[in-house]
Amino acid sequence: HDPLLVLDGLEDSGIRLKCLSERLFSEVKVLWVDGKGRNITGNLLSTDTSGNAGSSLVLKAGSGNAV
């Protein structure tokens, strides 16, 4: 299944994004990158026993407005 990207509202002068993914293989990893392909930090929401995963981050002005 394709990952689900959710605009989860305004937070700390930015927009909270969440990415949720169901396991297709043995392990799910969520990696956030900016508009230039650089790794940026996201917060792990959960990895449950089925291997599903989720992550979130706050996109703020000046971040290039792209992930």
PyMOL Python script that loads the backbone (N, CA, C, O; Angstrom):
from pymol import cmd

cmd.read_pdbstr("""\
ATOM      1  N   HIS A   1       0.834  -1.188   0.000  1.00  0.00           N
ATOM      2  CA  HIS A   1       0.000   0.000   0.000  1.00  0.00           C
ATOM      3  C   HIS A   1       0.874   1.245   0.000  1.00  0.00           C
ATOM      4  O   HIS A   1       1.959   1.260   0.581  1.00  0.00           O
ATOM      5  N   ASP A   2       0.389   2.280  -0.654  1.00  0.00           N
ATOM      6  CA  ASP A   2       1.102   3.554  -0.659  1.00  0.00           C
ATOM      7  C   ASP A   2       0.968   4.218   0.704  1.00  0.00           C
ATOM      8  O   ASP A   2      -0.044   4.038   1.382  1.00  0.00           O
ATOM      9  N   PRO A   3       1.978   4.984   1.116  1.00  0.00           N
ATOM     10  CA  PRO A   3       1.880   5.733   2.372  1.00  0.00           C
ATOM     11  C   PRO A   3       0.756   6.764   2.294  1.00  0.00           C
ATOM     12  O   PRO A   3       0.426   7.257   1.215  1.00  0.00           O
ATOM     13  N   LEU A   4       0.177   7.079   3.442  1.00  0.00           N
ATOM     14  CA  LEU A   4      -0.873   8.086   3.539  1.00  0.00           C
ATOM     15  C   LEU A   4      -0.269   9.329   4.174  1.00  0.00           C
ATOM     16  O   LEU A   4       0.252   9.253   5.287  1.00  0.00           O
ATOM     17  N   LEU A   5      -0.325  10.473   3.497  1.00  0.00           N
ATOM     18  CA  LEU A   5       0.185  11.736   4.009  1.00  0.00           C
ATOM     19  C   LEU A   5      -1.003  12.596   4.407  1.00  0.00           C
ATOM     20  O   LEU A   5      -1.900  12.837   3.600  1.00  0.00           O
ATOM     21  N   VAL A   6      -1.008  13.063   5.670  1.00  0.00           N
ATOM     22  CA  VAL A   6      -2.139  13.798   6.224  1.00  0.00           C
ATOM     23  C   VAL A   6      -1.681  15.178   6.686  1.00  0.00           C
ATOM     24  O   VAL A   6      -0.686  15.294   7.402  1.00  0.00           O
ATOM     25  N   LEU A   7      -2.405  16.228   6.278  1.00  0.00           N
ATOM     26  CA  LEU A   7      -2.200  17.559   6.842  1.00  0.00           C
ATOM     27  C   LEU A   7      -3.001  17.585   8.138  1.00  0.00           C
ATOM     28  O   LEU A   7      -4.232  17.560   8.115  1.00  0.00           O
ATOM     29  N   ASP A   8      -2.295  17.634   9.270  1.00  0.00           N
ATOM     30  CA  ASP A   8      -2.932  17.412  10.565  1.00  0.00           C
ATOM     31  C   ASP A   8      -3.186  18.694  11.346  1.00  0.00           C
ATOM     32  O   ASP A   8      -3.423  18.636  12.553  1.00  0.00           O
ATOM     33  N   GLY A   9      -3.141  19.841  10.694  1.00  0.00           N
ATOM     34  CA  GLY A   9      -3.482  21.087  11.358  1.00  0.00           C
ATOM     35  C   GLY A   9      -2.288  21.990  11.599  1.00  0.00           C
ATOM     36  O   GLY A   9      -1.150  21.651  11.273  1.00  0.00           O
ATOM     37  N   LEU A  10      -2.576  23.159  12.183  1.00  0.00           N
ATOM     38  CA  LEU A  10      -1.549  24.147  12.473  1.00  0.00           C
ATOM     39  C   LEU A  10      -0.917  23.871  13.827  1.00  0.00           C
ATOM     40  O   LEU A  10      -1.597  23.478  14.775  1.00  0.00           O
ATOM     41  N   GLU A  11       0.412  24.086  13.906  1.00  0.00           N
ATOM     42  CA  GLU A  11       1.119  23.870  15.164  1.00  0.00           C
ATOM     43  C   GLU A  11       2.419  24.665  15.162  1.00  0.00           C
ATOM     44  O   GLU A  11       3.179  24.606  14.195  1.00  0.00           O
ATOM     45  N   ASP A  12       2.679  25.400  16.224  1.00  0.00           N
ATOM     46  CA  ASP A  12       3.961  26.077  16.430  1.00  0.00           C
ATOM     47  C   ASP A  12       4.376  26.888  15.195  1.00  0.00           C
ATOM     48  O   ASP A  12       5.505  26.762  14.722  1.00  0.00           O
ATOM     49  N   SER A  13       3.472  27.710  14.680  1.00  0.00           N
ATOM     50  CA  SER A  13       3.704  28.551  13.496  1.00  0.00           C
ATOM     51  C   SER A  13       4.036  27.753  12.244  1.00  0.00           C
ATOM     52  O   SER A  13       4.771  28.228  11.378  1.00  0.00           O
ATOM     53  N   GLY A  14       3.501  26.554  12.148  1.00  0.00           N
ATOM     54  CA  GLY A  14       3.729  25.713  10.972  1.00  0.00           C
ATOM     55  C   GLY A  14       2.561  24.774  10.751  1.00  0.00           C
ATOM     56  O   GLY A  14       1.516  24.910  11.387  1.00  0.00           O
ATOM     57  N   ILE A  15       2.737  23.828   9.853  1.00  0.00           N
ATOM     58  CA  ILE A  15       1.712  22.833   9.535  1.00  0.00           C
ATOM     59  C   ILE A  15       2.237  21.455   9.912  1.00  0.00           C
ATOM     60  O   ILE A  15       3.317  21.060   9.474  1.00  0.00           O
ATOM     61  N   ARG A  16       1.467  20.710  10.734  1.00  0.00           N
ATOM     62  CA  ARG A  16       1.865  19.355  11.104  1.00  0.00           C
ATOM     63  C   ARG A  16       1.461  18.400   9.997  1.00  0.00           C
ATOM     64  O   ARG A  16       0.307  18.368   9.571  1.00  0.00           O
ATOM     65  N   LEU A  17       2.441  17.615   9.535  1.00  0.00           N
ATOM     66  CA  LEU A  17       2.221  16.564   8.547  1.00  0.00           C
ATOM     67  C   LEU A  17       2.412  15.219   9.221  1.00  0.00           C
ATOM     68  O   LEU A  17       3.316  15.057  10.040  1.00  0.00           O
ATOM     69  N   LYS A  18       1.575  14.260   8.886  1.00  0.00           N
ATOM     70  CA  LYS A  18       1.733  12.886   9.374  1.00  0.00           C
ATOM     71  C   LYS A  18       1.824  11.957   8.181  1.00  0.00           C
ATOM     72  O   LYS A  18       1.126  12.141   7.184  1.00  0.00           O
ATOM     73  N   CYS A  19       2.685  10.961   8.286  1.00  0.00           N
ATOM     74  CA  CYS A  19       2.805   9.929   7.267  1.00  0.00           C
ATOM     75  C   CYS A  19       2.532   8.593   7.938  1.00  0.00           C
ATOM     76  O   CYS A  19       3.172   8.252   8.932  1.00  0.00           O
ATOM     77  N   LEU A  20       1.588   7.839   7.401  1.00  0.00           N
ATOM     78  CA  LEU A  20       1.226   6.534   7.937  1.00  0.00           C
ATOM     79  C   LEU A  20       1.451   5.493   6.852  1.00  0.00           C
ATOM     80  O   LEU A  20       1.111   5.719   5.691  1.00  0.00           O
ATOM     81  N   SER A  21       2.021   4.358   7.225  1.00  0.00           N
ATOM     82  CA  SER A  21       2.349   3.340   6.237  1.00  0.00           C
ATOM     83  C   SER A  21       2.071   1.956   6.788  1.00  0.00           C
ATOM     84  O   SER A  21       2.337   1.672   7.955  1.00  0.00           O
ATOM     85  N   GLU A  22       1.531   1.094   5.930  1.00  0.00           N
ATOM     86  CA  GLU A  22       1.330  -0.304   6.292  1.00  0.00           C
ATOM     87  C   GLU A  22       2.494  -1.122   5.769  1.00  0.00           C
ATOM     88  O   GLU A  22       3.059  -0.823   4.717  1.00  0.00           O
ATOM     89  N   ARG A  23       2.839  -2.136   6.499  1.00  0.00           N
ATOM     90  CA  ARG A  23       3.972  -2.986   6.139  1.00  0.00           C
ATOM     91  C   ARG A  23       3.678  -3.780   4.873  1.00  0.00           C
ATOM     92  O   ARG A  23       2.637  -4.427   4.757  1.00  0.00           O
ATOM     93  N   LEU A  24       4.605  -3.721   3.932  1.00  0.00           N
ATOM     94  CA  LEU A  24       4.551  -4.581   2.753  1.00  0.00           C
ATOM     95  C   LEU A  24       5.632  -5.649   2.825  1.00  0.00           C
ATOM     96  O   LEU A  24       5.472  -6.751   2.301  1.00  0.00           O
ATOM     97  N   PHE A  25       6.717  -5.312   3.472  1.00  0.00           N
ATOM     98  CA  PHE A  25       7.842  -6.227   3.600  1.00  0.00           C
ATOM     99  C   PHE A  25       8.115  -6.428   5.080  1.00  0.00           C
ATOM    100  O   PHE A  25       7.221  -6.200   5.896  1.00  0.00           O
ATOM    101  N   SER A  26       9.300  -6.842   5.452  1.00  0.00           N
ATOM    102  CA  SER A  26       9.574  -7.177   6.847  1.00  0.00           C
ATOM    103  C   SER A  26       9.731  -5.961   7.750  1.00  0.00           C
ATOM    104  O   SER A  26       9.602  -6.091   8.968  1.00  0.00           O
ATOM    105  N   GLU A  27      10.005  -4.791   7.198  1.00  0.00           N
ATOM    106  CA  GLU A  27      10.258  -3.629   8.042  1.00  0.00           C
ATOM    107  C   GLU A  27       9.811  -2.362   7.322  1.00  0.00           C
ATOM    108  O   GLU A  27      10.009  -2.223   6.115  1.00  0.00           O
ATOM    109  N   VAL A  28       9.206  -1.439   8.069  1.00  0.00           N
ATOM    110  CA  VAL A  28       8.792  -0.156   7.513  1.00  0.00           C
ATOM    111  C   VAL A  28       9.656   0.930   8.131  1.00  0.00           C
ATOM    112  O   VAL A  28       9.835   0.964   9.348  1.00  0.00           O
ATOM    113  N   LYS A  29      10.192   1.812   7.305  1.00  0.00           N
ATOM    114  CA  LYS A  29      10.924   2.977   7.786  1.00  0.00           C
ATOM    115  C   LYS A  29      10.327   4.198   7.110  1.00  0.00           C
ATOM    116  O   LYS A  29      10.025   4.173   5.917  1.00  0.00           O
ATOM    117  N   VAL A  30      10.159   5.274   7.882  1.00  0.00           N
ATOM    118  CA  VAL A  30       9.646   6.525   7.344  1.00  0.00           C
ATOM    119  C   VAL A  30      10.803   7.511   7.309  1.00  0.00           C
ATOM    120  O   VAL A  30      11.419   7.778   8.341  1.00  0.00           O
ATOM    121  N   LEU A  31      11.107   8.052   6.140  1.00  0.00           N
ATOM    122  CA  LEU A  31      12.195   9.004   5.968  1.00  0.00           C
ATOM    123  C   LEU A  31      11.633  10.283   5.365  1.00  0.00           C
ATOM    124  O   LEU A  31      11.028  10.260   4.294  1.00  0.00           O
ATOM    125  N   TRP A  32      11.836  11.402   6.061  1.00  0.00           N
ATOM    126  CA  TRP A  32      11.407  12.701   5.558  1.00  0.00           C
ATOM    127  C   TRP A  32      12.604  13.370   4.892  1.00  0.00           C
ATOM    128  O   TRP A  32      13.700  13.390   5.452  1.00  0.00           O
ATOM    129  N   VAL A  33      12.395  13.917   3.695  1.00  0.00           N
ATOM    130  CA  VAL A  33      13.429  14.701   3.023  1.00  0.00           C
ATOM    131  C   VAL A  33      12.825  16.032   2.585  1.00  0.00           C
ATOM    132  O   VAL A  33      11.623  16.131   2.340  1.00  0.00           O
ATOM    133  N   ASP A  34      13.682  17.058   2.491  1.00  0.00           N
ATOM    134  CA  ASP A  34      13.191  18.365   2.055  1.00  0.00           C
ATOM    135  C   ASP A  34      13.136  18.432   0.536  1.00  0.00           C
ATOM    136  O   ASP A  34      13.408  17.438  -0.138  1.00  0.00           O
ATOM    137  N   GLY A  35      12.790  19.586  -0.006  1.00  0.00           N
ATOM    138  CA  GLY A  35      12.647  19.763  -1.442  1.00  0.00           C
ATOM    139  C   GLY A  35      13.930  19.539  -2.222  1.00  0.00           C
ATOM    140  O   GLY A  35      13.896  19.366  -3.440  1.00  0.00           O
ATOM    141  N   LYS A  36      15.076  19.542  -1.519  1.00  0.00           N
ATOM    142  CA  LYS A  36      16.373  19.306  -2.164  1.00  0.00           C
ATOM    143  C   LYS A  36      16.887  17.895  -1.915  1.00  0.00           C
ATOM    144  O   LYS A  36      18.019  17.570  -2.273  1.00  0.00           O
ATOM    145  N   GLY A  37      16.050  17.052  -1.297  1.00  0.00           N
ATOM    146  CA  GLY A  37      16.437  15.666  -1.060  1.00  0.00           C
ATOM    147  C   GLY A  37      17.256  15.427   0.190  1.00  0.00           C
ATOM    148  O   GLY A  37      17.769  14.326   0.388  1.00  0.00           O
ATOM    149  N   ARG A  38      17.391  16.446   1.048  1.00  0.00           N
ATOM    150  CA  ARG A  38      18.158  16.303   2.289  1.00  0.00           C
ATOM    151  C   ARG A  38      17.281  15.711   3.389  1.00  0.00           C
ATOM    152  O   ARG A  38      16.106  16.055   3.516  1.00  0.00           O
ATOM    153  N   ASN A  39      17.864  14.825   4.174  1.00  0.00           N
ATOM    154  CA  ASN A  39      17.162  14.197   5.286  1.00  0.00           C
ATOM    155  C   ASN A  39      16.804  15.251   6.328  1.00  0.00           C
ATOM    156  O   ASN A  39      17.655  16.049   6.722  1.00  0.00           O
ATOM    157  N   ILE A  40      15.553  15.259   6.776  1.00  0.00           N
ATOM    158  CA  ILE A  40      15.127  16.140   7.858  1.00  0.00           C
ATOM    159  C   ILE A  40      14.496  15.285   8.949  1.00  0.00           C
ATOM    160  O   ILE A  40      14.063  14.162   8.692  1.00  0.00           O
ATOM    161  N   THR A  41      14.445  15.806  10.139  1.00  0.00           N
ATOM    162  CA  THR A  41      13.991  15.031  11.284  1.00  0.00           C
ATOM    163  C   THR A  41      12.476  14.970  11.354  1.00  0.00           C
ATOM    164  O   THR A  41      11.797  15.988  11.226  1.00  0.00           O
ATOM    165  N   GLY A  42      11.956  13.776  11.556  1.00  0.00           N
ATOM    166  CA  GLY A  42      10.544  13.561  11.841  1.00  0.00           C
ATOM    167  C   GLY A  42      10.447  12.837  13.171  1.00  0.00           C
ATOM    168  O   GLY A  42      11.429  12.254  13.630  1.00  0.00           O
ATOM    169  N   ASN A  43       9.292  12.865  13.788  1.00  0.00           N
ATOM    170  CA  ASN A  43       9.088  12.182  15.061  1.00  0.00           C
ATOM    171  C   ASN A  43       8.332  10.887  14.823  1.00  0.00           C
ATOM    172  O   ASN A  43       7.256  10.892  14.225  1.00  0.00           O
ATOM    173  N   LEU A  44       8.891   9.778  15.288  1.00  0.00           N
ATOM    174  CA  LEU A  44       8.235   8.490  15.154  1.00  0.00           C
ATOM    175  C   LEU A  44       6.952   8.501  15.964  1.00  0.00           C
ATOM    176  O   LEU A  44       6.972   8.805  17.157  1.00  0.00           O
ATOM    177  N   LEU A  45       5.838   8.173  15.328  1.00  0.00           N
ATOM    178  CA  LEU A  45       4.565   8.085  16.036  1.00  0.00           C
ATOM    179  C   LEU A  45       4.392   6.705  16.636  1.00  0.00           C
ATOM    180  O   LEU A  45       4.074   6.568  17.818  1.00  0.00           O
ATOM    181  N   SER A  46       4.604   5.679  15.816  1.00  0.00           N
ATOM    182  CA  SER A  46       4.409   4.327  16.322  1.00  0.00           C
ATOM    183  C   SER A  46       4.943   3.317  15.326  1.00  0.00           C
ATOM    184  O   SER A  46       5.008   3.577  14.124  1.00  0.00           O
ATOM    185  N   THR A  47       5.318   2.177  15.839  1.00  0.00           N
ATOM    186  CA  THR A  47       5.554   0.985  15.029  1.00  0.00           C
ATOM    187  C   THR A  47       4.897  -0.130  15.811  1.00  0.00           C
ATOM    188  O   THR A  47       5.378  -0.498  16.882  1.00  0.00           O
ATOM    189  N   ASP A  48       3.807  -0.675  15.297  1.00  0.00           N
ATOM    190  CA  ASP A  48       3.091  -1.691  16.061  1.00  0.00           C
ATOM    191  C   ASP A  48       3.596  -3.088  15.720  1.00  0.00           C
ATOM    192  O   ASP A  48       4.495  -3.243  14.893  1.00  0.00           O
ATOM    193  N   THR A  49       3.026  -4.091  16.350  1.00  0.00           N
ATOM    194  CA  THR A  49       3.509  -5.464  16.188  1.00  0.00           C
ATOM    195  C   THR A  49       3.335  -5.990  14.773  1.00  0.00           C
ATOM    196  O   THR A  49       4.009  -6.947  14.392  1.00  0.00           O
ATOM    197  N   SER A  50       2.448  -5.392  13.982  1.00  0.00           N
ATOM    198  CA  SER A  50       2.275  -5.832  12.596  1.00  0.00           C
ATOM    199  C   SER A  50       3.307  -5.194  11.673  1.00  0.00           C
ATOM    200  O   SER A  50       3.390  -5.550  10.498  1.00  0.00           O
ATOM    201  N   GLY A  51       4.101  -4.245  12.199  1.00  0.00           N
ATOM    202  CA  GLY A  51       5.121  -3.591  11.397  1.00  0.00           C
ATOM    203  C   GLY A  51       4.670  -2.297  10.759  1.00  0.00           C
ATOM    204  O   GLY A  51       5.445  -1.660  10.046  1.00  0.00           O
ATOM    205  N   ASN A  52       3.421  -1.891  11.001  1.00  0.00           N
ATOM    206  CA  ASN A  52       2.952  -0.615  10.478  1.00  0.00           C
ATOM    207  C   ASN A  52       3.683   0.517  11.193  1.00  0.00           C
ATOM    208  O   ASN A  52       4.084   0.362  12.347  1.00  0.00           O
ATOM    209  N   ALA A  53       3.860   1.654  10.519  1.00  0.00           N
ATOM    210  CA  ALA A  53       4.618   2.755  11.114  1.00  0.00           C
ATOM    211  C   ALA A  53       3.979   4.084  10.783  1.00  0.00           C
ATOM    212  O   ALA A  53       3.206   4.206   9.832  1.00  0.00           O
ATOM    213  N   GLY A  54       4.317   5.080  11.588  1.00  0.00           N
ATOM    214  CA  GLY A  54       3.871   6.436  11.328  1.00  0.00           C
ATOM    215  C   GLY A  54       4.897   7.421  11.836  1.00  0.00           C
ATOM    216  O   GLY A  54       5.672   7.116  12.743  1.00  0.00           O
ATOM    217  N   SER A  55       4.901   8.605  11.248  1.00  0.00           N
ATOM    218  CA  SER A  55       5.837   9.641  11.643  1.00  0.00           C
ATOM    219  C   SER A  55       5.183  10.985  11.394  1.00  0.00           C
ATOM    220  O   SER A  55       4.251  11.094  10.597  1.00  0.00           O
ATOM    221  N   SER A  56       5.680  12.017  12.085  1.00  0.00           N
ATOM    222  CA  SER A  56       5.134  13.351  11.867  1.00  0.00           C
ATOM    223  C   SER A  56       6.244  14.385  11.963  1.00  0.00           C
ATOM    224  O   SER A  56       7.309  14.133  12.527  1.00  0.00           O
ATOM    225  N   LEU A  57       5.968  15.559  11.395  1.00  0.00           N
ATOM    226  CA  LEU A  57       6.863  16.699  11.536  1.00  0.00           C
ATOM    227  C   LEU A  57       6.061  17.963  11.333  1.00  0.00           C
ATOM    228  O   LEU A  57       4.950  17.931  10.805  1.00  0.00           O
ATOM    229  N   VAL A  58       6.645  19.102  11.765  1.00  0.00           N
ATOM    230  CA  VAL A  58       6.014  20.400  11.567  1.00  0.00           C
ATOM    231  C   VAL A  58       6.801  21.126  10.482  1.00  0.00           C
ATOM    232  O   VAL A  58       8.002  21.355  10.624  1.00  0.00           O
ATOM    233  N   LEU A  59       6.118  21.487   9.399  1.00  0.00           N
ATOM    234  CA  LEU A  59       6.710  22.217   8.286  1.00  0.00           C
ATOM    235  C   LEU A  59       6.510  23.701   8.557  1.00  0.00           C
ATOM    236  O   LEU A  59       5.376  24.168   8.662  1.00  0.00           O
ATOM    237  N   LYS A  60       7.624  24.453   8.673  1.00  0.00           N
ATOM    238  CA  LYS A  60       7.557  25.873   9.007  1.00  0.00           C
ATOM    239  C   LYS A  60       8.012  26.726   7.830  1.00  0.00           C
ATOM    240  O   LYS A  60       8.689  26.252   6.917  1.00  0.00           O
ATOM    241  N   ALA A  61       7.623  27.993   7.876  1.00  0.00           N
ATOM    242  CA  ALA A  61       8.076  28.947   6.862  1.00  0.00           C
ATOM    243  C   ALA A  61       9.600  28.964   6.846  1.00  0.00           C
ATOM    244  O   ALA A  61      10.238  28.877   7.895  1.00  0.00           O
ATOM    245  N   GLY A  62      10.175  29.075   5.661  1.00  0.00           N
ATOM    246  CA  GLY A  62      11.626  29.088   5.534  1.00  0.00           C
ATOM    247  C   GLY A  62      12.224  27.716   5.341  1.00  0.00           C
ATOM    248  O   GLY A  62      13.434  27.588   5.157  1.00  0.00           O
ATOM    249  N   SER A  63      11.396  26.687   5.380  1.00  0.00           N
ATOM    250  CA  SER A  63      11.903  25.324   5.203  1.00  0.00           C
ATOM    251  C   SER A  63      11.885  24.911   3.739  1.00  0.00           C
ATOM    252  O   SER A  63      12.116  23.745   3.418  1.00  0.00           O
ATOM    253  N   GLY A  64      11.614  25.858   2.853  1.00  0.00           N
ATOM    254  CA  GLY A  64      11.531  25.534   1.436  1.00  0.00           C
ATOM    255  C   GLY A  64      10.136  25.092   1.038  1.00  0.00           C
ATOM    256  O   GLY A  64       9.866  24.845  -0.137  1.00  0.00           O
ATOM    257  N   ASN A  65       9.237  24.992   2.036  1.00  0.00           N
ATOM    258  CA  ASN A  65       7.841  24.617   1.795  1.00  0.00           C
ATOM    259  C   ASN A  65       7.687  23.336   1.001  1.00  0.00           C
ATOM    260  O   ASN A  65       6.759  23.208   0.203  1.00  0.00           O
ATOM    261  N   ALA A  66       8.582  22.392   1.211  1.00  0.00           N
ATOM    262  CA  ALA A  66       8.491  21.116   0.503  1.00  0.00           C
ATOM    263  C   ALA A  66       9.078  20.014   1.360  1.00  0.00           C
ATOM    264  O   ALA A  66      10.070  20.216   2.061  1.00  0.00           O
ATOM    265  N   VAL A  67       8.458  18.846   1.299  1.00  0.00           N
ATOM    266  CA  VAL A  67       9.018  17.631   1.911  1.00  0.00           C
ATOM    267  C   VAL A  67       8.884  16.516   0.906  1.00  0.00           C
ATOM    268  O   VAL A  67       9.284  15.385   1.181  1.00  0.00           O
TER     269      VAL A  67
END
""", "prot")
cmd.dss("prot")
cmd.show_as("cartoon", "prot")
cmd.util.cbc("prot")
cmd.orient("prot")
